[in-house]
Amino acid sequence: MALEVVRYLIEPRRWVKLPGDWQAVFGRRAPLAVEIGFGNGEFLAEAAAQHPDWDFVGFEVSLTCLEKTGRRLARRGLANVRLARVDGRFALRELFSDGSLARVYVHFPCPWPKARHAKRRLVNQDFVRTLAAVLERGGVFELNTDVDWYAFEVADRLQAGGWFVVHGPRVLSREGPGTRYERKWRKQGRRVIRVLAELRSPAEVNRIAEGKMPHARVNAEVKREVLYSLVGLKEVWPKGAFAIKEILFAPDGDSALLRAFSSDEGFQQHYFIAVAKGRRGWIVKLDGATVPFRTPAVKRSVAAVAAALEESS
């Protein structure tokens, strides 16, 4: 990835303290806004250019979108934007302290129209509660969509919690977020509909990630066949799960990597757990090359690997 793009990227997974210190990230105190799913970055770049006294953070899972947006920001010489490759729902809850955001934007999210996919829709009860926690009093959530029924569903869910004053849905005549999807839908004759929600009373939210790196020591000799037996180790509980999928050995045989998968309330991560021989026995820890967010499922997977080694050795 080009250097001009890298300057905009942040890696919250490596932060020691969560929620993040955004004043330190930007080097100043300023109103803070978030866009979830910024696509090619048209709105993010324009908003940052029009409001140089604000700071903007964008979340996206597509590496291609990150690169395109970074180049767009660099061409305009913008310094008040940061980008992260993180699921926006998780990031909004875990990376921002209560009352720290002035605005949150979402433009043309997938409405997941089929009933069996309804749980994938962005604006659900948990998301609304998160918004009510991280927005400052009077802060605004803005959603734009081309799907009428989805706009009304979003408005209903925002009203249901009692935390917001909701405006809309309202059809936009010309004004809009200026994204490529807006241009596409207008060209096809579709309507662009906006829902605004202003926070009137804050909510509380339970955060699950922390910055500390979990590790454990195994006070016994670890044999190769015991390590092989860890493949398939898994646990499932009401709010999470983990599974060990594969093992990779170092040439010297004194260390191995376990490829792991975890899920916390639907937030999924792939990462490696390192098992290495040291001066004071074997240690089980997260591999530094693929650091995940330290969620309950991740911490539980490290502890479970260490326990299994202790029992089998």
C-alpha angles and dihedrals in degrees: 000000000000120000091239088062098042092061089069097047125100128187109211092176088075096049113118093209128047135227091045130251098238094176087062092046093056098028094234145060112256141139108287127218133181133206117198113207100007096183110192092352101246095136095039093053094046094046092049091049093049093046108040089162090063130072121224132201122193128198124199136152097209115094090201091056091049091054095045092048093047090054091048091052092047093052089056094044094235119170102175099076134084127186131205134184097227135120103266097221092056094040094051092056101038105035102045128063123226114290094004101121129076097190141007120198131197120177124194100335118186107271093206092218099193115092093229089058096048092107089065094063112115101227106065132137094278093049092050091051090050090051090050090053102045100038118086117240104282091020117140137229114201126193126179123192141160093217114092099200092047092054090054092046091052091049091050093050093048091051095045096071093055093226099104142057103220125210118194154311085234128175112233115223099198110330116091144133093288097231127148089251090057090052090047095049094045090050088055091050096252122146123244112222127194131203119192125190124188118200113238101165126020127234133210123242134193113234119202108186129084137177101239116107113233118226139159137193125229113213095203141065112276116215126203094243090054091054090050089055090062092072105103095026107143145155132198126193134163097277102027153007143196136195135187107226108176145359129221122191128211115235093249092053093229095108141029140186123226115205107221139187125200139180127198114185088328096315105125129202137180118205146140129256114208121216110190138168114238139172093276099041132281124333130202116205144139114284111248095224095063105031111178128196106280098245127160092264093051093049091046091053092054092048092047093052091051092047092049091051092049092051095046099044 
